[in-house]
Amino acid sequence: MAEPLPEDKNSGKVSFWRAVRIVAWAFVGLRDRSGHQQDMAQVKPVHVIVVGVLAALLLVLSLVWLVNTVLSA
């Protein structure tokens, strides 16, 4: 398991990158409960929401691009 990121004056940036990690684990679907609870205690909910929406948008756009590429070939 990865070490917790240090909390300092850049804790907003740390929280955002932790949110990216949380969303990535959620997309994969592999996460233990204790790690999830620890991360959620140290991250701002708005970061998780923003990262989740952006990740979903990126996933949809990449799938659309992939389908268009396959169909045009």
mmCIF file of the N, C-alpha and C atoms, coordinates in Angstrom:
data_MODEL
# 
_entry.id   MODEL 
# 
loop_
_atom_site.group_PDB 
_atom_site.id 
_atom_site.type_symbol 
_atom_site.label_atom_id 
_atom_site.label_alt_id 
_atom_site.label_comp_id 
_atom_site.label_asym_id 
_atom_site.label_entity_id 
_atom_site.label_seq_id 
_atom_site.pdbx_PDB_ins_code 
_atom_site.Cartn_x 
_atom_site.Cartn_y 
_atom_site.Cartn_z 
_atom_site.occupancy 
_atom_site.B_iso_or_equiv 
_atom_site.pdbx_formal_charge 
_atom_site.auth_seq_id 
_atom_site.auth_comp_id 
_atom_site.auth_asym_id 
_atom_site.auth_atom_id 
_atom_site.pdbx_PDB_model_num 
ATOM 1   N N  . MET A 1 1  ? 0.841   -1.174 0.000   1.00 0.00 ? 1  MET A N  1 
ATOM 2   C CA . MET A 1 1  ? 0.000   0.000  0.000   1.00 0.00 ? 1  MET A CA 1 
ATOM 3   C C  . MET A 1 1  ? 0.885   1.235  0.000   1.00 0.00 ? 1  MET A C  1 
ATOM 4   N N  . ALA A 1 2  ? 0.468   2.269  -0.690  1.00 0.00 ? 2  ALA A N  1 
ATOM 5   C CA . ALA A 1 2  ? 1.262   3.486  -0.830  1.00 0.00 ? 2  ALA A CA 1 
ATOM 6   C C  . ALA A 1 2  ? 1.251   4.277  0.469   1.00 0.00 ? 2  ALA A C  1 
ATOM 7   N N  . GLU A 1 3  ? 2.326   5.017  0.686   1.00 0.00 ? 3  GLU A N  1 
ATOM 8   C CA . GLU A 1 3  ? 2.414   5.878  1.857   1.00 0.00 ? 3  GLU A CA 1 
ATOM 9   C C  . GLU A 1 3  ? 1.469   7.056  1.690   1.00 0.00 ? 3  GLU A C  1 
ATOM 10  N N  . PRO A 1 4  ? 0.914   7.545  2.802   1.00 0.00 ? 4  PRO A N  1 
ATOM 11  C CA . PRO A 1 4  ? 0.077   8.738  2.691   1.00 0.00 ? 4  PRO A CA 1 
ATOM 12  C C  . PRO A 1 4  ? 0.911   9.931  2.247   1.00 0.00 ? 4  PRO A C  1 
ATOM 13  N N  . LEU A 1 5  ? 0.304   10.773 1.447   1.00 0.00 ? 5  LEU A N  1 
ATOM 14  C CA . LEU A 1 5  ? 0.996   11.964 0.985   1.00 0.00 ? 5  LEU A CA 1 
ATOM 15  C C  . LEU A 1 5  ? 1.128   12.955 2.128   1.00 0.00 ? 5  LEU A C  1 
ATOM 16  N N  . PRO A 1 6  ? 2.236   13.666 2.206   1.00 0.00 ? 6  PRO A N  1 
ATOM 17  C CA . PRO A 1 6  ? 2.422   14.604 3.319   1.00 0.00 ? 6  PRO A CA 1 
ATOM 18  C C  . PRO A 1 6  ? 1.460   15.778 3.233   1.00 0.00 ? 6  PRO A C  1 
ATOM 19  N N  . GLU A 1 7  ? 0.978   16.185 4.388   1.00 0.00 ? 7  GLU A N  1 
ATOM 20  C CA . GLU A 1 7  ? 0.093   17.346 4.470   1.00 0.00 ? 7  GLU A CA 1 
ATOM 21  C C  . GLU A 1 7  ? 0.944   18.573 4.785   1.00 0.00 ? 7  GLU A C  1 
ATOM 22  N N  . ASP A 1 8  ? 0.818   19.615 4.021   1.00 0.00 ? 8  ASP A N  1 
ATOM 23  C CA . ASP A 1 8  ? 1.559   20.837 4.265   1.00 0.00 ? 8  ASP A CA 1 
ATOM 24  C C  . ASP A 1 8  ? 0.770   22.005 3.708   1.00 0.00 ? 8  ASP A C  1 
ATOM 25  N N  . LYS A 1 9  ? 1.466   23.102 3.385   1.00 0.00 ? 9  LYS A N  1 
ATOM 26  C CA . LYS A 1 9  ? 0.766   24.279 2.865   1.00 0.00 ? 9  LYS A CA 1 
ATOM 27  C C  . LYS A 1 9  ? 0.116   24.004 1.524   1.00 0.00 ? 9  LYS A C  1 
ATOM 28  N N  . ASN A 1 10 ? 0.522   22.948 0.832   1.00 0.00 ? 10 ASN A N  1 
ATOM 29  C CA . ASN A 1 10 ? -0.067  22.566 -0.450  1.00 0.00 ? 10 ASN A CA 1 
ATOM 30  C C  . ASN A 1 10 ? -1.120  21.479 -0.268  1.00 0.00 ? 10 ASN A C  1 
ATOM 31  N N  . SER A 1 11 ? -1.793  21.451 0.875   1.00 0.00 ? 11 SER A N  1 
ATOM 32  C CA . SER A 1 11 ? -2.731  20.366 1.150   1.00 0.00 ? 11 SER A CA 1 
ATOM 33  C C  . SER A 1 11 ? -3.886  20.344 0.150   1.00 0.00 ? 11 SER A C  1 
ATOM 34  N N  . GLY A 1 12 ? -4.226  21.481 -0.462  1.00 0.00 ? 12 GLY A N  1 
ATOM 35  C CA . GLY A 1 12 ? -5.252  21.485 -1.501  1.00 0.00 ? 12 GLY A CA 1 
ATOM 36  C C  . GLY A 1 12 ? -4.806  20.683 -2.703  1.00 0.00 ? 12 GLY A C  1 
ATOM 37  N N  . LYS A 1 13 ? -3.536  20.812 -3.088  1.00 0.00 ? 13 LYS A N  1 
ATOM 38  C CA . LYS A 1 13 ? -3.000  20.036 -4.195  1.00 0.00 ? 13 LYS A CA 1 
ATOM 39  C C  . LYS A 1 13 ? -2.916  18.566 -3.824  1.00 0.00 ? 13 LYS A C  1 
ATOM 40  N N  . VAL A 1 14 ? -2.510  18.299 -2.590  1.00 0.00 ? 14 VAL A N  1 
ATOM 41  C CA . VAL A 1 14 ? -2.427  16.912 -2.121  1.00 0.00 ? 14 VAL A CA 1 
ATOM 42  C C  . VAL A 1 14 ? -3.812  16.288 -2.134  1.00 0.00 ? 14 VAL A C  1 
ATOM 43  N N  . SER A 1 15 ? -4.802  17.034 -1.672  1.00 0.00 ? 15 SER A N  1 
ATOM 44  C CA . SER A 1 15 ? -6.173  16.547 -1.650  1.00 0.00 ? 15 SER A CA 1 
ATOM 45  C C  . SER A 1 15 ? -6.671  16.265 -3.067  1.00 0.00 ? 15 SER A C  1 
ATOM 46  N N  . PHE A 1 16 ? -6.325  17.138 -4.008  1.00 0.00 ? 16 PHE A N  1 
ATOM 47  C CA . PHE A 1 16 ? -6.761  16.933 -5.389  1.00 0.00 ? 16 PHE A CA 1 
ATOM 48  C C  . PHE A 1 16 ? -6.142  15.670 -5.975  1.00 0.00 ? 16 PHE A C  1 
ATOM 49  N N  . TRP A 1 17 ? -4.833  15.474 -5.782  1.00 0.00 ? 17 TRP A N  1 
ATOM 50  C CA . TRP A 1 17 ? -4.186  14.279 -6.328  1.00 0.00 ? 17 TRP A CA 1 
ATOM 51  C C  . TRP A 1 17 ? -4.668  13.023 -5.629  1.00 0.00 ? 17 TRP A C  1 
ATOM 52  N N  . ARG A 1 18 ? -4.997  13.120 -4.358  1.00 0.00 ? 18 ARG A N  1 
ATOM 53  C CA . ARG A 1 18 ? -5.582  11.977 -3.653  1.00 0.00 ? 18 ARG A CA 1 
ATOM 54  C C  . ARG A 1 18 ? -6.953  11.666 -4.252  1.00 0.00 ? 18 ARG A C  1 
ATOM 55  N N  . ALA A 1 19 ? -7.711  12.710 -4.623  1.00 0.00 ? 19 ALA A N  1 
ATOM 56  C CA . ALA A 1 19 ? -9.012  12.512 -5.261  1.00 0.00 ? 19 ALA A CA 1 
ATOM 57  C C  . ALA A 1 19 ? -8.841  11.815 -6.611  1.00 0.00 ? 19 ALA A C  1 
ATOM 58  N N  . VAL A 1 20 ? -7.798  12.173 -7.352  1.00 0.00 ? 20 VAL A N  1 
ATOM 59  C CA . VAL A 1 20 ? -7.526  11.497 -8.627  1.00 0.00 ? 20 VAL A CA 1 
ATOM 60  C C  . VAL A 1 20 ? -7.294  10.005 -8.368  1.00 0.00 ? 20 VAL A C  1 
ATOM 61  N N  . ARG A 1 21 ? -6.527  9.702  -7.336  1.00 0.00 ? 21 ARG A N  1 
ATOM 62  C CA . ARG A 1 21 ? -6.258  8.299  -7.008  1.00 0.00 ? 21 ARG A CA 1 
ATOM 63  C C  . ARG A 1 21 ? -7.526  7.566  -6.587  1.00 0.00 ? 21 ARG A C  1 
ATOM 64  N N  . ILE A 1 22 ? -8.374  8.227  -5.800  1.00 0.00 ? 22 ILE A N  1 
ATOM 65  C CA . ILE A 1 22 ? -9.632  7.617  -5.360  1.00 0.00 ? 22 ILE A CA 1 
ATOM 66  C C  . ILE A 1 22 ? -10.517 7.299  -6.566  1.00 0.00 ? 22 ILE A C  1 
ATOM 67  N N  . VAL A 1 23 ? -10.634 8.244  -7.481  1.00 0.00 ? 23 VAL A N  1 
ATOM 68  C CA . VAL A 1 23 ? -11.483 8.038  -8.660  1.00 0.00 ? 23 VAL A CA 1 
ATOM 69  C C  . VAL A 1 23 ? -10.896 6.946  -9.553  1.00 0.00 ? 23 VAL A C  1 
ATOM 70  N N  . ALA A 1 24 ? -9.583  6.912  -9.696  1.00 0.00 ? 24 ALA A N  1 
ATOM 71  C CA . ALA A 1 24 ? -8.959  5.862  -10.506 1.00 0.00 ? 24 ALA A CA 1 
ATOM 72  C C  . ALA A 1 24 ? -9.246  4.486  -9.910  1.00 0.00 ? 24 ALA A C  1 
ATOM 73  N N  . TRP A 1 25 ? -9.122  4.356  -8.602  1.00 0.00 ? 25 TRP A N  1 
ATOM 74  C CA . TRP A 1 25 ? -9.450  3.084  -7.964  1.00 0.00 ? 25 TRP A CA 1 
ATOM 75  C C  . TRP A 1 25 ? -10.928 2.743  -8.157  1.00 0.00 ? 25 TRP A C  1 
ATOM 76  N N  . ALA A 1 26 ? -11.793 3.736  -8.113  1.00 0.00 ? 26 ALA A N  1 
ATOM 77  C CA . ALA A 1 26 ? -13.226 3.498  -8.292  1.00 0.00 ? 26 ALA A CA 1 
ATOM 78  C C  . ALA A 1 26 ? -13.519 3.004  -9.708  1.00 0.00 ? 26 ALA A C  1 
ATOM 79  N N  . PHE A 1 27 ? -12.838 3.557  -10.707 1.00 0.00 ? 27 PHE A N  1 
ATOM 80  C CA . PHE A 1 27 ? -13.045 3.107  -12.084 1.00 0.00 ? 27 PHE A CA 1 
ATOM 81  C C  . PHE A 1 27 ? -12.570 1.674  -12.261 1.00 0.00 ? 27 PHE A C  1 
ATOM 82  N N  . VAL A 1 28 ? -11.490 1.307  -11.589 1.00 0.00 ? 28 VAL A N  1 
ATOM 83  C CA . VAL A 1 28 ? -10.970 -0.061 -11.677 1.00 0.00 ? 28 VAL A CA 1 
ATOM 84  C C  . VAL A 1 28 ? -11.865 -1.008 -10.881 1.00 0.00 ? 28 VAL A C  1 
ATOM 85  N N  . GLY A 1 29 ? -12.365 -0.543 -9.753  1.00 0.00 ? 29 GLY A N  1 
ATOM 86  C CA . GLY A 1 29 ? -13.258 -1.349 -8.942  1.00 0.00 ? 29 GLY A CA 1 
ATOM 87  C C  . GLY A 1 29 ? -12.554 -2.177 -7.885  1.00 0.00 ? 29 GLY A C  1 
ATOM 88  N N  . LEU A 1 30 ? -11.288 -1.896 -7.622  1.00 0.00 ? 30 LEU A N  1 
ATOM 89  C CA . LEU A 1 30 ? -10.534 -2.630 -6.616  1.00 0.00 ? 30 LEU A CA 1 
ATOM 90  C C  . LEU A 1 30 ? -10.098 -1.665 -5.527  1.00 0.00 ? 30 LEU A C  1 
ATOM 91  N N  . ARG A 1 31 ? -10.655 -1.840 -4.338  1.00 0.00 ? 31 ARG A N  1 
ATOM 92  C CA . ARG A 1 31 ? -10.281 -0.944 -3.241  1.00 0.00 ? 31 ARG A CA 1 
ATOM 93  C C  . ARG A 1 31 ? -10.669 -1.601 -1.928  1.00 0.00 ? 31 ARG A C  1 
ATOM 94  N N  . ASP A 1 32 ? -9.779  -1.576 -0.945  1.00 0.00 ? 32 ASP A N  1 
ATOM 95  C CA . ASP A 1 32 ? -10.142 -2.097 0.368   1.00 0.00 ? 32 ASP A CA 1 
ATOM 96  C C  . ASP A 1 32 ? -10.831 -1.001 1.175   1.00 0.00 ? 32 ASP A C  1 
ATOM 97  N N  . ARG A 1 33 ? -11.677 -1.416 2.082   1.00 0.00 ? 33 ARG A N  1 
ATOM 98  C CA . ARG A 1 33 ? -12.511 -0.476 2.826   1.00 0.00 ? 33 ARG A CA 1 
ATOM 99  C C  . ARG A 1 33 ? -11.678 0.467  3.701   1.00 0.00 ? 33 ARG A C  1 
ATOM 100 N N  . SER A 1 34 ? -10.642 -0.038 4.345   1.00 0.00 ? 34 SER A N  1 
ATOM 101 C CA . SER A 1 34 ? -9.861  0.813  5.243   1.00 0.00 ? 34 SER A CA 1 
ATOM 102 C C  . SER A 1 34 ? -9.122  1.904  4.471   1.00 0.00 ? 34 SER A C  1 
ATOM 103 N N  . GLY A 1 35 ? -8.569  1.583  3.318   1.00 0.00 ? 35 GLY A N  1 
ATOM 104 C CA . GLY A 1 35 ? -7.889  2.583  2.502   1.00 0.00 ? 35 GLY A CA 1 
ATOM 105 C C  . GLY A 1 35 ? -8.857  3.626  1.991   1.00 0.00 ? 35 GLY A C  1 
ATOM 106 N N  . HIS A 1 36 ? -10.036 3.186  1.622   1.00 0.00 ? 36 HIS A N  1 
ATOM 107 C CA . HIS A 1 36 ? -11.056 4.115  1.134   1.00 0.00 ? 36 HIS A CA 1 
ATOM 108 C C  . HIS A 1 36 ? -11.470 5.084  2.233   1.00 0.00 ? 36 HIS A C  1 
ATOM 109 N N  . GLN A 1 37 ? -11.718 4.568  3.422   1.00 0.00 ? 37 GLN A N  1 
ATOM 110 C CA . GLN A 1 37 ? -12.132 5.433  4.529   1.00 0.00 ? 37 GLN A CA 1 
ATOM 111 C C  . GLN A 1 37 ? -11.035 6.421  4.904   1.00 0.00 ? 37 GLN A C  1 
ATOM 112 N N  . GLN A 1 38 ? -9.793  5.981  4.866   1.00 0.00 ? 38 GLN A N  1 
ATOM 113 C CA . GLN A 1 38 ? -8.677  6.870  5.178   1.00 0.00 ? 38 GLN A CA 1 
ATOM 114 C C  . GLN A 1 38 ? -8.580  7.987  4.135   1.00 0.00 ? 38 GLN A C  1 
ATOM 115 N N  . ASP A 1 39 ? -8.709  7.635  2.865   1.00 0.00 ? 39 ASP A N  1 
ATOM 116 C CA . ASP A 1 39 ? -8.637  8.646  1.813   1.00 0.00 ? 39 ASP A CA 1 
ATOM 117 C C  . ASP A 1 39 ? -9.789  9.633  1.907   1.00 0.00 ? 39 ASP A C  1 
ATOM 118 N N  . MET A 1 40 ? -10.984 9.141  2.144   1.00 0.00 ? 40 MET A N  1 
ATOM 119 C CA . MET A 1 40 ? -12.144 10.024 2.200   1.00 0.00 ? 40 MET A CA 1 
ATOM 120 C C  . MET A 1 40 ? -12.073 10.989 3.374   1.00 0.00 ? 40 MET A C  1 
ATOM 121 N N  . ALA A 1 41 ? -11.352 10.617 4.432   1.00 0.00 ? 41 ALA A N  1 
ATOM 122 C CA . ALA A 1 41 ? -11.197 11.512 5.574   1.00 0.00 ? 41 ALA A CA 1 
ATOM 123 C C  . ALA A 1 41 ? -10.225 12.638 5.262   1.00 0.00 ? 41 ALA A C  1 
ATOM 124 N N  . GLN A 1 42 ? -9.397  12.477 4.242   1.00 0.00 ? 42 GLN A N  1 
ATOM 125 C CA . GLN A 1 42 ? -8.356  13.458 3.957   1.00 0.00 ? 42 GLN A CA 1 
ATOM 126 C C  . GLN A 1 42 ? -8.560  14.204 2.647   1.00 0.00 ? 42 GLN A C  1 
ATOM 127 N N  . VAL A 1 43 ? -9.691  14.028 2.001   1.00 0.00 ? 43 VAL A N  1 
ATOM 128 C CA . VAL A 1 43 ? -9.901  14.671 0.705   1.00 0.00 ? 43 VAL A CA 1 
ATOM 129 C C  . VAL A 1 43 ? -11.188 15.493 0.747   1.00 0.00 ? 43 VAL A C  1 
ATOM 130 N N  . LYS A 1 44 ? -11.203 16.538 -0.050  1.00 0.00 ? 44 LYS A N  1 
ATOM 131 C CA . LYS A 1 44 ? -12.399 17.373 -0.129  1.00 0.00 ? 44 LYS A CA 1 
ATOM 132 C C  . LYS A 1 44 ? -13.381 16.726 -1.098  1.00 0.00 ? 44 LYS A C  1 
ATOM 133 N N  . PRO A 1 45 ? -14.651 16.618 -0.715  1.00 0.00 ? 45 PRO A N  1 
ATOM 134 C CA . PRO A 1 45 ? -15.649 15.989 -1.590  1.00 0.00 ? 45 PRO A CA 1 
ATOM 135 C C  . PRO A 1 45 ? -15.761 16.660 -2.953  1.00 0.00 ? 45 PRO A C  1 
ATOM 136 N N  . VAL A 1 46 ? -15.603 17.971 -3.007  1.00 0.00 ? 46 VAL A N  1 
ATOM 137 C CA . VAL A 1 46 ? -15.715 18.663 -4.289  1.00 0.00 ? 46 VAL A CA 1 
ATOM 138 C C  . VAL A 1 46 ? -14.620 18.196 -5.246  1.00 0.00 ? 46 VAL A C  1 
ATOM 139 N N  . HIS A 1 47 ? -13.441 17.873 -4.729  1.00 0.00 ? 47 HIS A N  1 
ATOM 140 C CA . HIS A 1 47 ? -12.370 17.363 -5.587  1.00 0.00 ? 47 HIS A CA 1 
ATOM 141 C C  . HIS A 1 47 ? -12.760 16.023 -6.196  1.00 0.00 ? 47 HIS A C  1 
ATOM 142 N N  . VAL A 1 48 ? -13.363 15.157 -5.389  1.00 0.00 ? 48 VAL A N  1 
ATOM 143 C CA . VAL A 1 48 ? -13.778 13.842 -5.899  1.00 0.00 ? 48 VAL A CA 1 
ATOM 144 C C  . VAL A 1 48 ? -14.845 14.005 -6.975  1.00 0.00 ? 48 VAL A C  1 
ATOM 145 N N  . ILE A 1 49 ? -15.775 14.907 -6.768  1.00 0.00 ? 49 ILE A N  1 
ATOM 146 C CA . ILE A 1 49 ? -16.844 15.131 -7.741  1.00 0.00 ? 49 ILE A CA 1 
ATOM 147 C C  . ILE A 1 49 ? -16.275 15.656 -9.055  1.00 0.00 ? 49 ILE A C  1 
ATOM 148 N N  . VAL A 1 50 ? -15.407 16.662 -8.975  1.00 0.00 ? 50 VAL A N  1 
ATOM 149 C CA . VAL A 1 50 ? -14.833 17.254 -10.185 1.00 0.00 ? 50 VAL A CA 1 
ATOM 150 C C  . VAL A 1 50 ? -13.992 16.224 -10.933 1.00 0.00 ? 50 VAL A C  1 
ATOM 151 N N  . VAL A 1 51 ? -13.144 15.506 -10.222 1.00 0.00 ? 51 VAL A N  1 
ATOM 152 C CA . VAL A 1 51 ? -12.294 14.499 -10.867 1.00 0.00 ? 51 VAL A CA 1 
ATOM 153 C C  . VAL A 1 51 ? -13.149 13.385 -11.454 1.00 0.00 ? 51 VAL A C  1 
ATOM 154 N N  . GLY A 1 52 ? -14.202 12.977 -10.758 1.00 0.00 ? 52 GLY A N  1 
ATOM 155 C CA . GLY A 1 52 ? -15.086 11.930 -11.271 1.00 0.00 ? 52 GLY A CA 1 
ATOM 156 C C  . GLY A 1 52 ? -15.783 12.337 -12.559 1.00 0.00 ? 52 GLY A C  1 
ATOM 157 N N  . VAL A 1 53 ? -16.271 13.564 -12.604 1.00 0.00 ? 53 VAL A N  1 
ATOM 158 C CA . VAL A 1 53 ? -16.946 14.054 -13.813 1.00 0.00 ? 53 VAL A CA 1 
ATOM 159 C C  . VAL A 1 53 ? -15.952 14.150 -14.975 1.00 0.00 ? 53 VAL A C  1 
ATOM 160 N N  . LEU A 1 54 ? -14.760 14.673 -14.696 1.00 0.00 ? 54 LEU A N  1 
ATOM 161 C CA . LEU A 1 54 ? -13.749 14.778 -15.756 1.00 0.00 ? 54 LEU A CA 1 
ATOM 162 C C  . LEU A 1 54 ? -13.306 13.397 -16.241 1.00 0.00 ? 54 LEU A C  1 
ATOM 163 N N  . ALA A 1 55 ? -13.144 12.455 -15.334 1.00 0.00 ? 55 ALA A N  1 
ATOM 164 C CA . ALA A 1 55 ? -12.739 11.103 -15.722 1.00 0.00 ? 55 ALA A CA 1 
ATOM 165 C C  . ALA A 1 55 ? -13.830 10.430 -16.552 1.00 0.00 ? 55 ALA A C  1 
ATOM 166 N N  . ALA A 1 56 ? -15.087 10.612 -16.168 1.00 0.00 ? 56 ALA A N  1 
ATOM 167 C CA . ALA A 1 56 ? -16.184 10.029 -16.938 1.00 0.00 ? 56 ALA A CA 1 
ATOM 168 C C  . ALA A 1 56 ? -16.248 10.653 -18.332 1.00 0.00 ? 56 ALA A C  1 
ATOM 169 N N  . LEU A 1 57 ? -16.066 11.955 -18.414 1.00 0.00 ? 57 LEU A N  1 
ATOM 170 C CA . LEU A 1 57 ? -16.057 12.642 -19.701 1.00 0.00 ? 57 LEU A CA 1 
ATOM 171 C C  . LEU A 1 57 ? -14.915 12.135 -20.576 1.00 0.00 ? 57 LEU A C  1 
ATOM 172 N N  . LEU A 1 58 ? -13.743 11.995 -19.992 1.00 0.00 ? 58 LEU A N  1 
ATOM 173 C CA . LEU A 1 58 ? -12.590 11.472 -20.720 1.00 0.00 ? 58 LEU A CA 1 
ATOM 174 C C  . LEU A 1 58 ? -12.842 10.045 -21.211 1.00 0.00 ? 58 LEU A C  1 
ATOM 175 N N  . LEU A 1 59 ? -13.465 9.236  -20.387 1.00 0.00 ? 59 LEU A N  1 
ATOM 176 C CA . LEU A 1 59 ? -13.787 7.860  -20.783 1.00 0.00 ? 59 LEU A CA 1 
ATOM 177 C C  . LEU A 1 59 ? -14.761 7.853  -21.959 1.00 0.00 ? 59 LEU A C  1 
ATOM 178 N N  . VAL A 1 60 ? -15.811 8.638  -21.871 1.00 0.00 ? 60 VAL A N  1 
ATOM 179 C CA . VAL A 1 60 ? -16.806 8.687  -22.953 1.00 0.00 ? 60 VAL A CA 1 
ATOM 180 C C  . VAL A 1 60 ? -16.179 9.196  -24.246 1.00 0.00 ? 60 VAL A C  1 
ATOM 181 N N  . LEU A 1 61 ? -15.403 10.267 -24.150 1.00 0.00 ? 61 LEU A N  1 
ATOM 182 C CA . LEU A 1 61 ? -14.778 10.809 -25.358 1.00 0.00 ? 61 LEU A CA 1 
ATOM 183 C C  . LEU A 1 61 ? -13.783 9.833  -25.984 1.00 0.00 ? 61 LEU A C  1 
ATOM 184 N N  . SER A 1 62 ? -13.048 9.120  -25.149 1.00 0.00 ? 62 SER A N  1 
ATOM 185 C CA . SER A 1 62 ? -12.106 8.139  -25.705 1.00 0.00 ? 62 SER A CA 1 
ATOM 186 C C  . SER A 1 62 ? -12.835 6.969  -26.348 1.00 0.00 ? 62 SER A C  1 
ATOM 187 N N  . LEU A 1 63 ? -13.967 6.559  -25.791 1.00 0.00 ? 63 LEU A N  1 
ATOM 188 C CA . LEU A 1 63 ? -14.750 5.491  -26.416 1.00 0.00 ? 63 LEU A CA 1 
ATOM 189 C C  . LEU A 1 63 ? -15.359 5.949  -27.746 1.00 0.00 ? 63 LEU A C  1 
ATOM 190 N N  . VAL A 1 64 ? -15.840 7.179  -27.795 1.00 0.00 ? 64 VAL A N  1 
ATOM 191 C CA . VAL A 1 64 ? -16.377 7.724  -29.046 1.00 0.00 ? 64 VAL A CA 1 
ATOM 192 C C  . VAL A 1 64 ? -15.280 7.781  -30.097 1.00 0.00 ? 64 VAL A C  1 
ATOM 193 N N  . TRP A 1 65 ? -14.098 8.251  -29.709 1.00 0.00 ? 65 TRP A N  1 
ATOM 194 C CA . TRP A 1 65 ? -12.964 8.307  -30.639 1.00 0.00 ? 65 TRP A CA 1 
ATOM 195 C C  . TRP A 1 65 ? -12.604 6.909  -31.124 1.00 0.00 ? 65 TRP A C  1 
ATOM 196 N N  . LEU A 1 66 ? -12.576 5.934  -30.216 1.00 0.00 ? 66 LEU A N  1 
ATOM 197 C CA . LEU A 1 66 ? -12.228 4.567  -30.593 1.00 0.00 ? 66 LEU A CA 1 
ATOM 198 C C  . LEU A 1 66 ? -13.244 3.985  -31.574 1.00 0.00 ? 66 LEU A C  1 
ATOM 199 N N  . VAL A 1 67 ? -14.516 4.191  -31.329 1.00 0.00 ? 67 VAL A N  1 
ATOM 200 C CA . VAL A 1 67 ? -15.552 3.676  -32.231 1.00 0.00 ? 67 VAL A CA 1 
ATOM 201 C C  . VAL A 1 67 ? -15.454 4.352  -33.577 1.00 0.00 ? 67 VAL A C  1 
ATOM 202 N N  . ASN A 1 68 ? -15.247 5.647  -33.620 1.00 0.00 ? 68 ASN A N  1 
ATOM 203 C CA . ASN A 1 68 ? -15.120 6.348  -34.893 1.00 0.00 ? 68 ASN A CA 1 
ATOM 204 C C  . ASN A 1 68 ? -13.891 5.869  -35.655 1.00 0.00 ? 68 ASN A C  1 
ATOM 205 N N  . THR A 1 69 ? -12.813 5.612  -34.950 1.00 0.00 ? 69 THR A N  1 
ATOM 206 C CA . THR A 1 69 ? -11.590 5.131  -35.593 1.00 0.00 ? 69 THR A CA 1 
ATOM 207 C C  . THR A 1 69 ? -11.795 3.744  -36.188 1.00 0.00 ? 69 THR A C  1 
ATOM 208 N N  . VAL A 1 70 ? -12.443 2.876  -35.443 1.00 0.00 ? 70 VAL A N  1 
ATOM 209 C CA . VAL A 1 70 ? -12.667 1.509  -35.931 1.00 0.00 ? 70 VAL A CA 1 
ATOM 210 C C  . VAL A 1 70 ? -13.639 1.510  -37.109 1.00 0.00 ? 70 VAL A C  1 
ATOM 211 N N  . LEU A 1 71 ? -14.684 2.297  -37.026 1.00 0.00 ? 71 LEU A N  1 
ATOM 212 C CA . LEU A 1 71 ? -15.688 2.313  -38.104 1.00 0.00 ? 71 LEU A CA 1 
ATOM 213 C C  . LEU A 1 71 ? -15.170 2.980  -39.365 1.00 0.00 ? 71 LEU A C  1 
ATOM 214 N N  . SER A 1 72 ? -14.232 3.897  -39.252 1.00 0.00 ? 72 SER A N  1 
ATOM 215 C CA . SER A 1 72 ? -13.715 4.560  -40.444 1.00 0.00 ? 72 SER A CA 1 
ATOM 216 C C  . SER A 1 72 ? -12.625 3.752  -41.135 1.00 0.00 ? 72 SER A C  1 
ATOM 217 N N  . ALA A 1 73 ? -12.113 2.752  -40.461 1.00 0.00 ? 73 ALA A N  1 
ATOM 218 C CA . ALA A 1 73 ? -11.019 1.943  -41.059 1.00 0.00 ? 73 ALA A CA 1 
ATOM 219 C C  . ALA A 1 73 ? -11.550 0.903  -42.023 1.00 0.00 ? 73 ALA A C  1 
# 
